[in-house]
Amino acid sequence: MRFPFHNGPLWAEALSDLGASLGFSTLALEVARTGEAFWVGFFAALGYLTLGPLLFLSPWVERQGLARALLELRLARGLLFLPLPFLPREAALLVFYAYPLMVLTDLAIVAWEGLLVRRGRDRLAERSGKLYAAWEVGGLVGVGLGPALFALHPALPYLLAAGILLLAWALLRPALTGEKGEREEATRPEALGRSLRRLLAHAPLRPYLLLSLLFTLAHALTTALLGLLALRAGTPEALFGLVFALQSLGYTLGSYFAGRVPPALAFRLGPLGASLGGMGFLLPFPLLLAAPPLLGLGVALLSTHLRAVRGWLLPKEGLAPSLAAIRALLYGAGALGGLGAGVLGKGNPTLPLLLGTLGFLVLLPFALGPLHPRRLEALRQEEAE
């Protein structure tokens, strides 16, 4: 069964992330307005704490069938935004209410990635890259609009977010339910431990999983203190958002066009671009404005092609639990990098950046081994047989 990955699903997912980012950016603003530093920091770290639900609910995603589960998760997220305007404006309550929204978001990513792997391993870089690009575009617009709409009326961004999310669900539904055989996709439930053991025992996947963890750690170290470094470089506060908008532009372009870049080139240019982009944050303003899009471009190329390679090699059984386990491991590496940057950056904020950019460069020698184009092509053909 082939998934019709045309512009319809991409538009629906761009809308979906627009709606979600409208709501999440407004939630972040409301929590920050309370002035309670603990809850502000807790909200920022909350995304990493979805690891447990990801692992334990992923067998449900597999049992439901990836397409059906995706639609149910998207519908539930849209409906959960509706009560937000009526909740008490207390930081703790808002933070805890945001948690299930984040869990639904991450489980839907697992379902999406599983659909792409199951229905088209041969074009993973192109399709997953376009999907992530659509999410980037929607998120970029939503983050800017959420606080602005909140200034007009506190309920407006939440109600608009719910409306957009439900519209996106309605647009996505025909693409996921219009094919015969959808019921055949559902599989028998499988124990989580068995799926995890199969994933870790799958020898061909191990080196690419380790490289993904190294990449995620390097990315977290590089980006954790970019805001602080941008201000230290003399960036005017009024243009502070421009720095991260340019970075998102790099992510979007790199993701969208990754499928047109051969893996051999991506695994050579990606580390160089990411490292140079990170180092560019040491330049004074306005020269550093060239750094964010280059960093985003390099990171997007690397992450898209690493996802594609992992997708080729994933065990065909227990797909959703395997993807959830990979996401949990990557979140762990990201959290370690973010916390490490906070500790190391106390004395010298440039130290985590230097370590992160060095981590990107460490990926380059692997282009001669497990990331060599002949090795990757042989793996892809083996798994296609």
Secondary structure, DSSP 8 states (H G I E B T S, - for coil): -----SHHHHHHHHHHHHHHHHHHHHHHHHHHHTT-HHHHHHHHHGGGGGHHHHHHHHHHHHHH-HHHHHHHHHHHHHHHTTTGGGS---HHHHHHHHHHHHHHHHHHHHHHHHHHHHH-GGGHHHHHHHHHHHHHHHHHHHHHHHHHHHHH-TTHHHHHHHHHHHHHHHHHHHHHHSSTTHHHH------HHHHHHHHHH-GGGHHHHHHHHHHHHHHHHHHTTHHHHHHHTT--GGGHHHHHHHHHHHHHHHHHHGGGS-HHHHHHHHHHHHHHHHHGGGS-TTGGGGHHHHHHHHHHHHHHHHHHHHHHHS-SSSHHHHHHHHHHHHHHHHHHHHHHHHHHTTT-THHHHHHHHHHHHHTGGGGGTTT-HHHHHHHHHHHH-
